[in-house]
Every structure is written in C-alpha cells, then in structure tokens.
C-alpha cells in the first residue's frame, strides 16, 4: 500500500480530517510559539478582565491585564512538548521491553509482568506529585513520573502484539531455520507492530495532555509567569466571579486537543492497524521479510515454538484467483555445487562461506538412523510417552514412507528429526544419527548449521509457511543470498531455475507474485523450491499433499519423484494415505499408537506380504493394488 493510499484510509472519516487540521495548527503553534502572539504573554496591561474583542485583545485579558490569546499561544509549546516527552519516556521504558519480552526467559517475563502490574496500581497524579518533589526541576520530574506510568500500557500492548505475530507460522519457520532473535525482531516483528504502536502512542498522547494540564492546574511543572494551559485554567478559576468566560478558553483548547488526538487514533486504527492484519492484500509490504536464514528449512517451517509462544494460528487461505498449477515438462536442474566444507558441517558452525565451497562429500550408505526413539509429551495427568522406541533407517537417495492414522506419532518423529519438538515435548531416549552425527547431542546452534544444506522440509498448508507480504522471488533470493552465498543477479537466476525445476508455468510471473495470489498447488511447489534451494541431503515432507485436490496431489507426488531423480536427495515422506506413499517410496514404516508395527517394501506390500493386521487393513481400505496400478 502506498503512502497516499494509507493516508486516504486514515483520513477517510470526517472526524479524522477535522482532527488532522486541528493537530496541524497545534504543531505550527508549538514550533512558532510566541512569535505568533500579538502581545507579550507576560506583559501586564492596565485593562484588567477586558472582554473579548476589546481593543486588540481578541479573547480579552486576564486578572493581570495579560492578553489571553497570547498566553494560549505561548502555553501551547510547553504543554505539547511535555506531553510528547511523557509519551517518549513511556515508549522507551515500555514498548521496547514489551517487544523483547516474549523472547526472554520465563523468569524475566514473570518479573516484567509483575513490575507492570505494580506500576498500574499507582495513582498518576499522586505519584507525579511525589516524584516531582525529588527533582529541582519540577517540569522534568512531572515528565518522568507520567512517562513511567505510561510504560505499562505500552508494555502490555506491545507484548500482546508481539506474541500474536510470533505465533505466525512463517515466523516459526525462521526460528526453525536458525534465524537469530534480533533478525526476527527486525524483519518479522518490528514493522508489523508499528501500526498498533502508533495508535497506542496517539491515544496516550491525549492522556498525557490531560495529565500535564492537571498537574499545571495544581502548580506543578512549568512555573509562573510562563504560561501553560493548566496554569491558565487555575488562574481563571480563582477569578471566576470577575470573568466567567476565563476558564472557557484554556478548557476548550485542552478539550479540542484531546479530542483531536482521540479522533486521529480512531483513524489510525481503521487505516493502519486493520490493514496490518490483512497481509494478503497485494502491495502490502509492511510485512516482515522472509529471513534468508529461514532458508534451508524454508519449508523447514513448522511447529517450532519458543516456550513463550502461544498456540499457532491457522493457515492463511489461498486465493482462488490463479489457475491451479499444471505439470509442464521438467527443466533439468543446472549443476550446482553445494556449499559444504570438505569435512562436512561441524557442530556450532553457521552458514558456510563461499570460500569453503568444495564438492559434495559422499553421504554414508545409511544417511539417517533412528534407534529406540522415545518422545514424551505433556498431558493432563503429567508427562506421558507418545512415541515408544521407534527404529528406522534411510539410505542415501532412498525414499521412506511413514504411514498411519492421525496421532500415531509420525509427525512427532519428524519434528524430532528437525530438532523442533513442540513446547513441553522432549526426547526421552534413543539416538538420531544423520551421516554419523548424533543429533540428540546437538544444541540450537548446531541445528541451525544443518538446516538448508543438510536437512530441508515441507509441510501441509503451505500458505501458512510463506510470508504473505513478500513476493515469491524475494523469499527465494534471500535464502540463496545468505544461505547459499549468491550475488543478487546469481540469486535471481537460481530462483528462476528453481521455479522451473518445480514445474511452475511462467516462472517469471510467479517470481513477482505474493503467495496469496497463487493456488494451493503452486504454493506447495514454491515451498519445495525453497526447501531444495541449498540442495539438502534429506528432505522431510510431512503430509505435503493434504488439503489438495486429487489432481494436484498427483502432480506434487510426480514432482517429488522427479526431484529425487534429478538431485539424488533422500526423502522421508509422511502421509495417512498408504496409496500415495506407495507411488513414491521404496519402503514403508507403518505407525500405530506411537510404535512402528511393521516395515515393508512397497513391492512386498503390493504382493500381499504384509504380516501385521493393521498394515493389511490400511492396504485394504486404500484398495492399494488398484490405486497404484
């Protein structure tokens, strides 16, 4: 959305336009100050309590003969300046900690929340009077006191917003791919929470104007003879019998200012905040950039969640504007040297630098070995074991299918292989070995070194794992530039090559589109392009065909088969549909109730050699022989 379009949305309502005009006038008066005053605001005249319109005094004079209009104009600057300073202090003490708090430890979060609770119980005026007494400069004390009491507002608003956006699956994708917290805050969070922060600051500015006027009325802050709105109101009340109209002018000024700020906040809510939560609109570029580190796992998105994150939101709906993806002749993937050091990735290393490029190190015959894997999950009666002693192997270039009903432990096993178990879930025993490296000993930094170059993944609901605010090309090139070490032109060429490799029609067009302009099948192809962009050894595909129509499912299966043939990657394919698995995989591992009840070759299954009743039941239910034939 352009700045002009945003402004049009903000000022669409008449009250917002009127408020904007009032605030523009106030801003001009604040800057120009006393230069606009027709008389010296401190000079006393002989005409006391002169009525409005008397001899060059449009609003009359006060009890000392001072021009009321001049004092109102001169008092605007300190009143607005102090109010803005209060908001600034509140933002500094509240907004930034609020944004950072979801990424802090549980202890830090608890302490911050209890501190904000305590501050919110303090009465603002009484607290300001107490704090002002600690400073020789009463104005500074008032600003600090009210600013400190505004901080809890900003903290809670920004914490809630950050938690909401941190639960988005494309942010989880960045975490899973090893993006740093600072990168996520800058690229995924900061620009998303800015509209809400703007609304909160505008609303708080109205409160600050009232607070500074109230404290000025009590004689705190700027001292006489310098004029302030609150001070003028206090003087006029003392002489109300002599000049009944005297309180009208400062009171009307304060009221109009607060109303204008409130009306502007309403306009900002309609124009900015609402738009910020509609990321699917074309042209919306306020979203966070898909991190280059989101990379390898591009796809490797998923259910990562820091302990402080709430439950995830559902997938974003895909637009039906585009035609479904169609199979076109596959484009051969150009030779592309993987960026892996000769001795393979070592624990703790970040993305490998271009100067470390060598030929791919041959993978072990058994690329992946899982032995005795046990996974514990939280339950109503305490932790319980959900995966019981799973054993499986996957050879280099092989495709292994994991099949079973929902809740049988397939996805938990895959999440363990990605180092991305949901909060509260832990590996209770066993070993995960990838090319002679024991993954159960890996730290978060060690896992980040694997994503993209060794492990990639795709999941169902691809729309949820693509940044809805950025074009497909932008997301692909960022992955390639940072994780793959490509220059900008080379990254663009490689991105187009990848889009052709996943058999998308008109890759140039798709390159410039945002995900919500693509069909579900096209989005899944883009996810595959992201997942294989850095040529991983292992691709984990967790139900990538779920939710797609039958034709598109067949196309995605054919595409995965084609990618295996062209790249030589190993595939771990998860599905509840045994017929789909048989079309793609050489072997199957059948899950039930957290255990592998049978491992069998596809040929053996088709020949009726299954021994376990559950395996036979799945085959019979899928009418597998006819489906594969």
Secondary structure, 3 states (H helix, E strand, C coil): CCHHHHHHHHCCCHHHHHHHHHHHHHHHHHHHHHHHCCCCCCCCCCCCCCCCCECCECCCECCCCCEHHHHHHHHHHHHHHHHHHHHHHHHHHHHHHHHHHCCCCHHHHHHHHHHHHHHHCCCHHHHHHHHHCCCCCHHHHHHHHHHHHHHHHHHHHHHHHHHHHHCCHHHHHHHHCCCCHHHHHHHHHHHHHHHHHHHHHHHHHHHHHHHHHHHHHCCCCCCCCCCCHHHHHHHHHHCCCCCCCHHHHHHHHHHHHHHHHHHHHHHHHHHHHHHHCCCCCCCCCCCCCCCHHHCCCCCCCCCCCCCCCCCCCCCCCCCCCCCCCCCCCCCCCCCCCCCCCCCCCCCCCCCCCHHHCCCCCCCCCEEEEEEEEEEEECCCCCCEEEEEEEEEEEECCCEEEEECCCCCCHHHHHHHHCCCCCCCCEEEEEEEEECCEEHHHCCHHHHHHHECCCEEEEECCHHHHCCCCCEHHHHHHHHHHHCCCCCHHHHHHHHHHHHHHCCCCCHHHHHCCEHHHCCHHHHHHHHHHHHCCCCCCEEEEECCCCCCCHHHHHHHHHHHHHHHHHHCCEEEEEECCHHHHHHHCCEEEEEECCEEEEEEEHHHHHCCCCCCHHHHHHHHHHCHHHHHC
